[in-house]
Amino acid sequence: MYLSVATIQITGKVVVTVSAPPILTKIDKDIFVNITSSYPTYEMGGYGFTYTPSKSGNLVVLLLFAFSVNASGQGCRFRLKHGTGAAPANGAAETGTTDYDLDSFLGNTASIILPLTLTGLLTGLTLGTPIWIDVAAAVGGANTVTLDHPLLILVEF
């Protein structure tokens, strides 16, 4: 069974009608990365997720991961990013297009692991041109945020 017609609505602003089966892609990695940049400087997570649009160039992106901060009461900021060319390495300076910006998320307890999902709608991507998808993060003060076990879900419609 497959999806024949569907309506997708994100944050009440964009409505898209899909009339053919979308392409669903899931990629997960058993890795963790540390980010030490203090806000307002962001570092790339370096997950290395890549995808090549082949249907329409329109994607719904969900990037799920767990995170923890090494000190109580420290805020974290996250950005969902994409771009073309070589995927950024862990710790690289922020690059690419920002698809979603989570301004602040407070870690109230040191080392507690919290789940997070960043979502984005990418439109007008060039068919056949690979893109990378990653997270950029910054942490409050001279601390470290650890990003763990990322899962990327893409729906090209």
C-alpha positions in Angstrom: 0.0 0.0 0.0 1.3 3.5 -0.8 0.2 7.0 -0.4 -1.8 8.3 -3.3 -3.0 11.7 -2.2 -1.9 13.6 0.9 -1.8 17.1 2.3 1.3 18.2 4.3 1.1 21.3 6.6 4.0 22.6 8.5 3.6 25.2 11.3 0.3 26.3 9.8 2.0 28.2 6.9 2.7 25.8 4.0 0.2 23.4 2.5 1.4 20.9 -0.1 -0.8 18.4 -1.9 1.0 15.2 -3.0 -0.6 13.3 -5.8 1.9 10.5 -6.4 3.7 8.2 -3.9 6.5 10.2 -2.1 10.0 8.8 -1.6 10.7 8.0 2.1 14.3 7.7 3.2 15.6 6.9 6.7 19.3 7.1 7.6 20.6 6.5 11.1 24.1 6.6 12.6 25.5 5.2 15.8 27.8 8.2 16.5 28.1 11.1 18.9 29.8 14.4 18.5 30.8 17.2 20.9 30.2 20.9 20.2 32.1 23.5 22.3 31.4 26.8 20.5 29.9 29.5 22.7 27.0 31.4 21.3 26.8 33.3 19.0 29.4 31.1 17.2 28.0 27.9 15.8 29.8 24.7 15.0 28.7 22.0 12.6 27.8 18.5 13.9 29.6 16.8 11.0 27.0 14.0 10.7 27.7 13.5 7.0 24.1 12.8 5.9 23.7 13.1 2.1 20.7 12.7 -0.2 20.2 13.2 -3.9 16.8 14.5 -4.9 15.2 12.4 -7.7 11.5 13.1 -7.7 10.6 16.8 -7.3 13.4 18.6 -5.3 10.9 19.2 -2.5 11.8 17.5 0.9 10.3 17.3 4.4 13.3 16.8 6.7 13.2 15.5 10.3 16.5 15.3 12.1 16.2 13.5 15.4 19.0 13.2 18.0 19.6 13.2 21.7 21.7 15.8 23.4 23.2 16.5 26.8 25.1 19.5 28.3 28.0 19.1 30.8 26.8 21.8 33.2 23.5 22.6 34.8 21.4 25.5 33.5 23.3 26.0 30.2 21.3 26.8 27.1 21.9 25.3 23.7 21.0 26.6 20.3 20.5 24.4 17.3 20.1 25.0 13.5 19.0 22.5 10.8 21.3 23.2 7.8 21.7 21.9 4.3 24.1 22.6 1.4 25.8 21.2 -1.7 29.4 20.1 -2.1 31.4 18.4 0.6 29.6 17.8 3.9 31.1 19.8 6.8 33.2 18.0 9.4 32.5 18.0 13.1 33.6 21.3 14.6 33.7 23.1 11.2 32.5 26.7 11.1 28.8 27.1 10.4 28.0 26.8 6.7 25.0 26.1 4.4 21.4 27.3 4.4 19.5 27.4 7.7 16.2 25.5 7.4 15.2 25.7 11.1 16.6 27.7 14.0 15.8 26.7 17.6 16.8 29.8 19.5 17.4 28.3 22.9 16.9 25.0 24.7 17.9 25.0 28.4 19.6 21.9 29.9 18.5 22.1 33.5 20.6 19.2 34.8 24.1 18.3 33.8 24.6 15.2 31.7 20.8 14.4 31.4 20.1 13.2 27.9 17.2 14.9 26.2 15.6 14.1 22.8 15.2 16.8 20.1 13.7 16.9 16.6 14.5 19.6 14.1 12.1 19.9 11.1 12.4 21.7 7.8 10.8 22.1 4.4 13.3 22.3 1.5 11.9 23.3 -1.9 13.3 23.9 -5.3 16.3 21.6 -4.9 18.0 20.6 -8.2 17.3 17.0 -9.2 20.4 14.8 -9.4 22.5 17.2 -7.3 23.5 15.7 -3.9 22.9 17.7 -0.8 24.2 17.3 2.8 22.0 17.8 5.8 23.5 18.5 9.3 23.0 20.4 12.5 24.9 23.5 13.7 25.0 24.1 17.5 26.2 26.5 20.1 26.2 26.2 23.8 26.1 28.8 26.6 29.4 29.6 28.3 32.6 27.5 28.1 30.7 24.2 28.1 30.1 21.2 25.9 26.9 19.9 24.3 27.0 16.2 23.2 24.8 15.2 20.2 24.1 11.5 20.1 22.6 8.9 17.7 21.2 11.0 14.9 18.3 9.8 12.8 17.4 11.5 9.5 14.0 11.0 7.9 13.3 12.5 4.5 10.1 12.6 2.5 10.6 13.8 -1.1 7.1 14.6 -2.5 
